[in-house]
Amino acid sequence: MSMETKSYARLFMENYFELLKFTQQKIKEKLRQKQRSMAWLARELNLDPSNFAKKLKNYNIQDKMLAEICCILDENFFLHYYNYIENKINGKN
């Protein structure tokens, strides 16, 4: 594993909850732009809205679910992860 890869992995793990919170914020922003609710998104994912809300509150977004959210909202939230990590590595907030 290269030094750069180790840095990404270390940074990701150190900021895991911060990254999830950041992703939640971006999802909520996109929903506002589309004038949609979290309950609507839950139904699009075939989930009970209260169960979905619990997953988000507990920072329990799995990759598969995030990929589905990306497709539903036409937004690559994985790219936000990448940009967030790049900014942290480069000393930007």
Secondary structure, DSSP 8 states (H G I E B T S, - for coil): --HHHHHHHHHHHHTHHHHHHHHHHHHHHHHHHTT--HHHHHHHTT--HHHHHHHHHTT---HHHHHHHHHHHT--HHHHHHHHHHHHHTT--
